[in-house]
Amino acid sequence: MPQRFDPTWADAMDAIFPFPPRTKRGMKRQGISPAFYIRAMRRWLAGPASAAEPRLIHRDQDLAVAWVPGTSTRLVLVFFSINRKPLHPDRLEFQAAASDNGRNHVLVINDRERSWYSMPGQRDRIVRVVRQFMARHGIETVWSIGTSMGGHGAILFSGVLPISNVVAFVPQVLMTRAVTDRLVWNAHRPRLRSGVEQDLTPIMAAADCSFNIVTGDKHHDDPIHLAHIRKQLPDAGNVRIVVVPGQKHNVCNWLETQGKLADLIAALWAGDRLALDRCSKALRTPLDLTLA
């Protein structure tokens, strides 16, 4: 019998007694908004979901995957950042830009433990869920996007999934002890497991994929990752770098407040340099497109 992707009544009832929130040095895992389960119960009672309604299609101790239906054969993978808000159907990161007015299927992938995808077996489960989805929906093209930890994931999974285009905002490319032992990582270090990918540049060098990196230049970590990419991949024709001058780790918020986040993402995915230039000129501070 084929696997059902819509949440069932049993899934909805499971929300009443969810997995207990584990704590690690006072930190809780990312939750899942009850709104997903309320909608699941309403669908069970009233019938199928509307075409554009996000559905929770996978949930376990450290992973949740939500699906925003589309109409084309393109799938966009959105890797959730280390946002403390629960995964909520009306607050999915990059949903509008990734969906492109309902054309693309979107899977929002949430590492609930904020482990940078290092929980035992988690990567295999993500790959299995995505490949099952691709087979079921006839997916021909896969893109990925994310910011911070999500940017790390958007690059990481290009090594194990047929991703052809990546947009990664302020990603952690280098996760060696020299980086994560620094004081600024004290709050996040307990979440990392031994399986964390310490260097993404070999994946970027080997993958048949276009990588678009957007980063600020004033954060305590982002210049480290940018310098590492430039050192390890100095002549990589598949890597484009956009620097947002004067910004720290919140480049997405800075772009969104000016109404240009979606335009920038569309220009990067399309590889449209003219559109990228127009977007840059419309911002309060133009982008540094030297490496783009």
Secondary structure, DSSP 8 states (H G I E B T S, - for coil): -----S--HHHHHHTTS-----EETTEE---B-HHHHHHHHHHHHH-S--TT--EEEEE-SSEEEEEE--SSSEEEEEE--S-SS-B-TTS-TTHHHHHTTTTSEEEEEEETT-SSS-STTHHHHHHHHHHHHHHHHT--EEEEEEETHHHHHHHHGGGTS-EEEEEEES---B-SHHHHTSGGGTTTGGG--TT--SB-HHHHHHSSSEEEEEEESSSSSHHHHHHHHHHH-TT-TTEEEEEETT--S-HHHHHHHTT-HHHHHHHHHHT-HHHHHHHHHTSSS--B-TT-
